[in-house]
Amino acid sequence: MHPIFVCLKMLPDCRILYEYHNTHDRSPSWVLWYRKMSWNQHHNIHERSLSTGHANSSIDMISRLETMVLSGADLPLGVVRQQIASAIDIIVHLSRLRDRSRRVLDISEVCGMSDGEVVLHPLYVFEEEAEKNGKVIGRLKRTPQRLVHADKLTMAGISVEGMNL
């Protein structure tokens, strides 16, 4: 049995998966992760995990996930998109700026599907304010969008009372 599948089967309190590449494996690890996460989300079992991926934006990450899954699983695109939309809650996009610093550029919530596309709502976006001594000055600013799935925080035991979600 594949080691990633064994790990996911244990249902730990929290899963943190770093990118795992094994090009010689007939069932790539990310396909196993994807299937397990989709199954867990559908059955409301264990909704805490963290993974990393490489993309140029949050929406690009969705596209890359679609491509990875479609290359390893014979599923219709609509099914893949629906499963991605139900398995992922938040995407945090980091990037290296021209001053070589890494910054969070946006935090987006995956809000489901609309017209066959995965819907992302940006909650925070990085706004550059100036440049001083070769360093980019800026900060994450809240967008008018509000967290759609605040109920998940409540179910996890996090009080949302008084939060500006």
Rosetta constraint file for C-alpha pairs under 8 A:
AtomPair CA 1 CA 5 HARMONIC 7.07 0.50
AtomPair CA 1 CA 6 HARMONIC 6.89 0.50
AtomPair CA 2 CA 6 HARMONIC 6.38 0.50
AtomPair CA 3 CA 7 HARMONIC 6.22 0.50
AtomPair CA 4 CA 8 HARMONIC 6.21 0.50
AtomPair CA 4 CA 29 HARMONIC 6.45 0.50
AtomPair CA 4 CA 32 HARMONIC 7.39 0.50
AtomPair CA 4 CA 33 HARMONIC 7.40 0.50
AtomPair CA 5 CA 9 HARMONIC 6.04 0.50
AtomPair CA 5 CA 29 HARMONIC 7.98 0.50
AtomPair CA 5 CA 32 HARMONIC 6.39 0.50
AtomPair CA 5 CA 33 HARMONIC 7.35 0.50
AtomPair CA 5 CA 36 HARMONIC 7.99 0.50
AtomPair CA 6 CA 10 HARMONIC 6.60 0.50
AtomPair CA 7 CA 11 HARMONIC 7.57 0.50
AtomPair CA 8 CA 12 HARMONIC 7.59 0.50
AtomPair CA 8 CA 15 HARMONIC 7.89 0.50
AtomPair CA 8 CA 33 HARMONIC 7.59 0.50
AtomPair CA 8 CA 36 HARMONIC 7.11 0.50
AtomPair CA 11 CA 46 HARMONIC 6.89 0.50
AtomPair CA 13 CA 46 HARMONIC 7.30 0.50
AtomPair CA 13 CA 48 HARMONIC 7.24 0.50
AtomPair CA 14 CA 46 HARMONIC 7.99 0.50
AtomPair CA 14 CA 48 HARMONIC 5.26 0.50
AtomPair CA 14 CA 49 HARMONIC 5.53 0.50
AtomPair CA 15 CA 48 HARMONIC 6.47 0.50
AtomPair CA 15 CA 49 HARMONIC 4.36 0.50
AtomPair CA 15 CA 50 HARMONIC 6.26 0.50
AtomPair CA 16 CA 49 HARMONIC 5.48 0.50
AtomPair CA 16 CA 50 HARMONIC 4.69 0.50
AtomPair CA 16 CA 51 HARMONIC 6.05 0.50
AtomPair CA 17 CA 49 HARMONIC 7.46 0.50
AtomPair CA 17 CA 50 HARMONIC 6.01 0.50
AtomPair CA 17 CA 51 HARMONIC 4.82 0.50
AtomPair CA 17 CA 52 HARMONIC 7.23 0.50
AtomPair CA 18 CA 51 HARMONIC 5.56 0.50
AtomPair CA 18 CA 52 HARMONIC 5.71 0.50
AtomPair CA 19 CA 51 HARMONIC 7.06 0.50
AtomPair CA 19 CA 52 HARMONIC 6.01 0.50
AtomPair CA 19 CA 53 HARMONIC 6.60 0.50
AtomPair CA 20 CA 29 HARMONIC 6.57 0.50
AtomPair CA 20 CA 30 HARMONIC 7.22 0.50
AtomPair CA 21 CA 28 HARMONIC 7.41 0.50
AtomPair CA 21 CA 29 HARMONIC 7.13 0.50
AtomPair CA 22 CA 28 HARMONIC 6.33 0.50
AtomPair CA 22 CA 29 HARMONIC 7.25 0.50
AtomPair CA 23 CA 28 HARMONIC 7.04 0.50
AtomPair CA 27 CA 31 HARMONIC 6.57 0.50
AtomPair CA 27 CA 32 HARMONIC 6.98 0.50
AtomPair CA 27 CA 72 HARMONIC 6.98 0.50
AtomPair CA 28 CA 32 HARMONIC 6.74 0.50
AtomPair CA 28 CA 72 HARMONIC 7.08 0.50
AtomPair CA 29 CA 33 HARMONIC 6.14 0.50
AtomPair CA 30 CA 34 HARMONIC 5.89 0.50
AtomPair CA 30 CA 68 HARMONIC 7.92 0.50
AtomPair CA 30 CA 69 HARMONIC 7.81 0.50
AtomPair CA 31 CA 35 HARMONIC 6.10 0.50
AtomPair CA 31 CA 68 HARMONIC 7.80 0.50
AtomPair CA 31 CA 69 HARMONIC 6.04 0.50
AtomPair CA 31 CA 72 HARMONIC 6.53 0.50
AtomPair CA 31 CA 73 HARMONIC 7.40 0.50
AtomPair CA 32 CA 36 HARMONIC 6.09 0.50
AtomPair CA 33 CA 37 HARMONIC 5.97 0.50
AtomPair CA 34 CA 38 HARMONIC 6.03 0.50
AtomPair CA 34 CA 69 HARMONIC 7.70 0.50
AtomPair CA 35 CA 39 HARMONIC 6.09 0.50
AtomPair CA 36 CA 40 HARMONIC 6.03 0.50
AtomPair CA 37 CA 41 HARMONIC 6.05 0.50
AtomPair CA 37 CA 87 HARMONIC 5.97 0.50
AtomPair CA 38 CA 42 HARMONIC 6.13 0.50
AtomPair CA 38 CA 83 HARMONIC 5.79 0.50
AtomPair CA 38 CA 84 HARMONIC 7.38 0.50
AtomPair CA 38 CA 86 HARMONIC 7.04 0.50
AtomPair CA 38 CA 87 HARMONIC 5.23 0.50
AtomPair CA 39 CA 43 HARMONIC 6.22 0.50
AtomPair CA 40 CA 44 HARMONIC 5.80 0.50
AtomPair CA 40 CA 45 HARMONIC 4.78 0.50
AtomPair CA 40 CA 46 HARMONIC 6.35 0.50
AtomPair CA 40 CA 47 HARMONIC 7.10 0.50
AtomPair CA 41 CA 45 HARMONIC 6.22 0.50
AtomPair CA 41 CA 46 HARMONIC 7.47 0.50
AtomPair CA 41 CA 47 HARMONIC 6.41 0.50
AtomPair CA 41 CA 86 HARMONIC 6.65 0.50
AtomPair CA 41 CA 87 HARMONIC 5.65 0.50
AtomPair CA 42 CA 86 HARMONIC 7.61 0.50
AtomPair CA 53 CA 61 HARMONIC 7.25 0.50
AtomPair CA 54 CA 61 HARMONIC 7.13 0.50
AtomPair CA 55 CA 60 HARMONIC 5.64 0.50
AtomPair CA 55 CA 61 HARMONIC 5.12 0.50
AtomPair CA 55 CA 64 HARMONIC 7.25 0.50
AtomPair CA 56 CA 60 HARMONIC 5.93 0.50
AtomPair CA 56 CA 61 HARMONIC 7.33 0.50
AtomPair CA 56 CA 95 HARMONIC 7.95 0.50
AtomPair CA 57 CA 61 HARMONIC 6.28 0.50
AtomPair CA 57 CA 93 HARMONIC 6.28 0.50
AtomPair CA 58 CA 62 HARMONIC 6.74 0.50
AtomPair CA 58 CA 91 HARMONIC 6.29 0.50
AtomPair CA 58 CA 92 HARMONIC 7.32 0.50
AtomPair CA 58 CA 93 HARMONIC 5.93 0.50
AtomPair CA 58 CA 106 HARMONIC 7.74 0.50
AtomPair CA 58 CA 108 HARMONIC 7.15 0.50
AtomPair CA 59 CA 63 HARMONIC 6.53 0.50
AtomPair CA 59 CA 120 HARMONIC 7.32 0.50
AtomPair CA 60 CA 64 HARMONIC 6.15 0.50
AtomPair CA 61 CA 65 HARMONIC 6.12 0.50
AtomPair CA 62 CA 66 HARMONIC 6.27 0.50
AtomPair CA 62 CA 84 HARMONIC 7.77 0.50
AtomPair CA 62 CA 118 HARMONIC 7.69 0.50
AtomPair CA 63 CA 67 HARMONIC 6.28 0.50
AtomPair CA 64 CA 68 HARMONIC 6.13 0.50
AtomPair CA 65 CA 69 HARMONIC 6.13 0.50
AtomPair CA 65 CA 84 HARMONIC 7.91 0.50
AtomPair CA 66 CA 70 HARMONIC 6.00 0.50
AtomPair CA 66 CA 77 HARMONIC 7.50 0.50
AtomPair CA 66 CA 80 HARMONIC 6.48 0.50
AtomPair CA 66 CA 81 HARMONIC 6.84 0.50
AtomPair CA 66 CA 84 HARMONIC 7.95 0.50
AtomPair CA 67 CA 71 HARMONIC 6.10 0.50
AtomPair CA 68 CA 72 HARMONIC 6.62 0.50
AtomPair CA 69 CA 73 HARMONIC 5.77 0.50
AtomPair CA 69 CA 80 HARMONIC 7.32 0.50
AtomPair CA 70 CA 74 HARMONIC 6.38 0.50
AtomPair CA 70 CA 75 HARMONIC 6.62 0.50
AtomPair CA 70 CA 77 HARMONIC 7.45 0.50
AtomPair CA 70 CA 80 HARMONIC 7.64 0.50
AtomPair CA 75 CA 79 HARMONIC 6.61 0.50
AtomPair CA 75 CA 80 HARMONIC 6.65 0.50
AtomPair CA 76 CA 80 HARMONIC 6.49 0.50
AtomPair CA 77 CA 81 HARMONIC 6.15 0.50
AtomPair CA 78 CA 82 HARMONIC 6.14 0.50
AtomPair CA 78 CA 116 HARMONIC 6.45 0.50
AtomPair CA 79 CA 83 HARMONIC 6.16 0.50
AtomPair CA 80 CA 84 HARMONIC 6.15 0.50
AtomPair CA 81 CA 85 HARMONIC 6.05 0.50
AtomPair CA 81 CA 113 HARMONIC 7.89 0.50
AtomPair CA 81 CA 116 HARMONIC 7.72 0.50
AtomPair CA 81 CA 117 HARMONIC 6.97 0.50
AtomPair CA 81 CA 118 HARMONIC 6.26 0.50
AtomPair CA 82 CA 86 HARMONIC 6.25 0.50
AtomPair CA 82 CA 112 HARMONIC 7.45 0.50
AtomPair CA 82 CA 113 HARMONIC 6.78 0.50
AtomPair CA 82 CA 118 HARMONIC 7.40 0.50
AtomPair CA 83 CA 87 HARMONIC 5.94 0.50
AtomPair CA 84 CA 88 HARMONIC 5.99 0.50
AtomPair CA 84 CA 118 HARMONIC 7.87 0.50
AtomPair CA 85 CA 89 HARMONIC 7.64 0.50
AtomPair CA 85 CA 110 HARMONIC 6.20 0.50
AtomPair CA 85 CA 111 HARMONIC 7.00 0.50
AtomPair CA 85 CA 112 HARMONIC 4.96 0.50
AtomPair CA 85 CA 113 HARMONIC 6.65 0.50
AtomPair CA 85 CA 118 HARMONIC 5.93 0.50
AtomPair CA 85 CA 119 HARMONIC 7.77 0.50
AtomPair CA 86 CA 112 HARMONIC 6.58 0.50
AtomPair CA 88 CA 110 HARMONIC 6.42 0.50
AtomPair CA 89 CA 109 HARMONIC 5.75 0.50
AtomPair CA 89 CA 110 HARMONIC 5.09 0.50
AtomPair CA 89 CA 111 HARMONIC 7.43 0.50
AtomPair CA 90 CA 107 HARMONIC 7.01 0.50
AtomPair CA 90 CA 108 HARMONIC 5.69 0.50
AtomPair CA 90 CA 109 HARMONIC 4.51 0.50
AtomPair CA 90 CA 110 HARMONIC 5.81 0.50
AtomPair CA 91 CA 107 HARMONIC 5.80 0.50
AtomPair CA 91 CA 108 HARMONIC 5.27 0.50
AtomPair CA 91 CA 109 HARMONIC 6.39 0.50
AtomPair CA 91 CA 110 HARMONIC 7.40 0.50
AtomPair CA 92 CA 104 HARMONIC 6.93 0.50
AtomPair CA 92 CA 105 HARMONIC 7.84 0.50
AtomPair CA 92 CA 106 HARMONIC 6.04 0.50
AtomPair CA 92 CA 107 HARMONIC 4.54 0.50
AtomPair CA 92 CA 108 HARMONIC 6.52 0.50
AtomPair CA 93 CA 104 HARMONIC 5.76 0.50
AtomPair CA 93 CA 105 HARMONIC 5.65 0.50
AtomPair CA 93 CA 106 HARMONIC 5.32 0.50
AtomPair CA 93 CA 107 HARMONIC 6.31 0.50
AtomPair CA 94 CA 102 HARMONIC 6.58 0.50
AtomPair CA 94 CA 103 HARMONIC 5.45 0.50
AtomPair CA 94 CA 104 HARMONIC 4.27 0.50
AtomPair CA 94 CA 105 HARMONIC 5.52 0.50
AtomPair CA 94 CA 106 HARMONIC 7.32 0.50
AtomPair CA 95 CA 102 HARMONIC 5.43 0.50
AtomPair CA 95 CA 103 HARMONIC 5.69 0.50
AtomPair CA 95 CA 104 HARMONIC 6.54 0.50
AtomPair CA 95 CA 105 HARMONIC 6.58 0.50
AtomPair CA 96 CA 100 HARMONIC 5.57 0.50
AtomPair CA 96 CA 101 HARMONIC 5.44 0.50
AtomPair CA 96 CA 102 HARMONIC 4.29 0.50
AtomPair CA 96 CA 103 HARMONIC 6.42 0.50
AtomPair CA 97 CA 101 HARMONIC 5.55 0.50
AtomPair CA 97 CA 102 HARMONIC 6.22 0.50
AtomPair CA 97 CA 103 HARMONIC 7.20 0.50
AtomPair CA 97 CA 136 HARMONIC 7.62 0.50
AtomPair CA 98 CA 136 HARMONIC 7.79 0.50
AtomPair CA 99 CA 134 HARMONIC 6.35 0.50
AtomPair CA 99 CA 135 HARMONIC 5.57 0.50
AtomPair CA 99 CA 136 HARMONIC 6.37 0.50
AtomPair CA 104 CA 126 HARMONIC 6.87 0.50
AtomPair CA 104 CA 140 HARMONIC 7.54 0.50
AtomPair CA 105 CA 125 HARMONIC 5.60 0.50
AtomPair CA 105 CA 126 HARMONIC 4.66 0.50
AtomPair CA 105 CA 140 HARMONIC 7.25 0.50
AtomPair CA 106 CA 122 HARMONIC 6.75 0.50
AtomPair CA 106 CA 123 HARMONIC 7.44 0.50
AtomPair CA 106 CA 124 HARMONIC 5.34 0.50
AtomPair CA 106 CA 125 HARMONIC 4.28 0.50
AtomPair CA 106 CA 126 HARMONIC 6.04 0.50
AtomPair CA 106 CA 140 HARMONIC 7.46 0.50
AtomPair CA 107 CA 122 HARMONIC 5.89 0.50
AtomPair CA 107 CA 123 HARMONIC 5.61 0.50
AtomPair CA 107 CA 124 HARMONIC 5.13 0.50
AtomPair CA 107 CA 125 HARMONIC 6.63 0.50
AtomPair CA 108 CA 120 HARMONIC 6.03 0.50
AtomPair CA 108 CA 121 HARMONIC 5.30 0.50
AtomPair CA 108 CA 122 HARMONIC 4.03 0.50
AtomPair CA 108 CA 123 HARMONIC 5.29 0.50
AtomPair CA 108 CA 124 HARMONIC 6.99 0.50
AtomPair CA 109 CA 120 HARMONIC 5.58 0.50
AtomPair CA 109 CA 121 HARMONIC 5.18 0.50
AtomPair CA 109 CA 122 HARMONIC 6.31 0.50
AtomPair CA 109 CA 123 HARMONIC 6.81 0.50
AtomPair CA 109 CA 147 HARMONIC 7.10 0.50
AtomPair CA 109 CA 148 HARMONIC 7.84 0.50
AtomPair CA 110 CA 118 HARMONIC 7.24 0.50
AtomPair CA 110 CA 119 HARMONIC 5.93 0.50
AtomPair CA 110 CA 120 HARMONIC 4.71 0.50
AtomPair CA 110 CA 121 HARMONIC 6.56 0.50
AtomPair CA 111 CA 118 HARMONIC 7.51 0.50
AtomPair CA 111 CA 119 HARMONIC 5.39 0.50
AtomPair CA 111 CA 120 HARMONIC 5.86 0.50
AtomPair CA 111 CA 121 HARMONIC 6.81 0.50
AtomPair CA 111 CA 148 HARMONIC 6.81 0.50
AtomPair CA 111 CA 149 HARMONIC 7.69 0.50
AtomPair CA 112 CA 118 HARMONIC 5.88 0.50
AtomPair CA 112 CA 119 HARMONIC 5.57 0.50
AtomPair CA 112 CA 120 HARMONIC 7.88 0.50
AtomPair CA 113 CA 117 HARMONIC 5.44 0.50
AtomPair CA 113 CA 118 HARMONIC 4.64 0.50
AtomPair CA 113 CA 119 HARMONIC 5.41 0.50
AtomPair CA 114 CA 118 HARMONIC 6.59 0.50
AtomPair CA 114 CA 119 HARMONIC 6.39 0.50
AtomPair CA 121 CA 145 HARMONIC 6.58 0.50
AtomPair CA 122 CA 143 HARMONIC 6.83 0.50
AtomPair CA 122 CA 145 HARMONIC 6.76 0.50
AtomPair CA 123 CA 142 HARMONIC 5.95 0.50
AtomPair CA 123 CA 143 HARMONIC 5.33 0.50
AtomPair CA 123 CA 144 HARMONIC 7.52 0.50
AtomPair CA 123 CA 145 HARMONIC 5.72 0.50
AtomPair CA 123 CA 146 HARMONIC 6.69 0.50
AtomPair CA 123 CA 147 HARMONIC 7.19 0.50
AtomPair CA 124 CA 140 HARMONIC 5.84 0.50
AtomPair CA 124 CA 141 HARMONIC 5.29 0.50
AtomPair CA 124 CA 142 HARMONIC 4.51 0.50
AtomPair CA 124 CA 143 HARMONIC 5.53 0.50
AtomPair CA 125 CA 140 HARMONIC 5.23 0.50
AtomPair CA 125 CA 141 HARMONIC 5.46 0.50
AtomPair CA 125 CA 142 HARMONIC 6.72 0.50
AtomPair CA 125 CA 143 HARMONIC 7.07 0.50
AtomPair CA 126 CA 138 HARMONIC 6.76 0.50
AtomPair CA 126 CA 139 HARMONIC 5.41 0.50
AtomPair CA 126 CA 140 HARMONIC 4.21 0.50
AtomPair CA 126 CA 141 HARMONIC 6.13 0.50
AtomPair CA 127 CA 138 HARMONIC 5.46 0.50
AtomPair CA 127 CA 139 HARMONIC 5.68 0.50
AtomPair CA 127 CA 140 HARMONIC 6.21 0.50
AtomPair CA 127 CA 141 HARMONIC 6.73 0.50
AtomPair CA 128 CA 136 HARMONIC 6.90 0.50
AtomPair CA 128 CA 137 HARMONIC 5.93 0.50
AtomPair CA 128 CA 138 HARMONIC 4.17 0.50
AtomPair CA 128 CA 139 HARMONIC 6.74 0.50
AtomPair CA 129 CA 136 HARMONIC 7.82 0.50
AtomPair CA 129 CA 137 HARMONIC 5.57 0.50
AtomPair CA 129 CA 138 HARMONIC 4.85 0.50
AtomPair CA 129 CA 139 HARMONIC 7.78 0.50
AtomPair CA 130 CA 136 HARMONIC 6.22 0.50
AtomPair CA 130 CA 137 HARMONIC 5.05 0.50
AtomPair CA 130 CA 138 HARMONIC 6.80 0.50
AtomPair CA 131 CA 135 HARMONIC 5.40 0.50
AtomPair CA 131 CA 136 HARMONIC 4.58 0.50
AtomPair CA 131 CA 137 HARMONIC 5.46 0.50
AtomPair CA 132 CA 136 HARMONIC 6.61 0.50
AtomPair CA 132 CA 137 HARMONIC 6.94 0.50
AtomPair CA 146 CA 165 HARMONIC 5.36 0.50
AtomPair CA 147 CA 165 HARMONIC 5.31 0.50
AtomPair CA 149 CA 153 HARMONIC 7.80 0.50
AtomPair CA 150 CA 154 HARMONIC 6.78 0.50
AtomPair CA 150 CA 160 HARMONIC 7.36 0.50
AtomPair CA 150 CA 165 HARMONIC 7.36 0.50
AtomPair CA 151 CA 155 HARMONIC 6.19 0.50
AtomPair CA 152 CA 156 HARMONIC 6.21 0.50
AtomPair CA 153 CA 157 HARMONIC 6.48 0.50
AtomPair CA 153 CA 158 HARMONIC 5.19 0.50
AtomPair CA 153 CA 159 HARMONIC 7.21 0.50
AtomPair CA 153 CA 160 HARMONIC 7.11 0.50
AtomPair CA 154 CA 158 HARMONIC 5.08 0.50
AtomPair CA 154 CA 159 HARMONIC 5.87 0.50
AtomPair CA 154 CA 160 HARMONIC 6.62 0.50
AtomPair CA 160 CA 165 HARMONIC 7.81 0.50
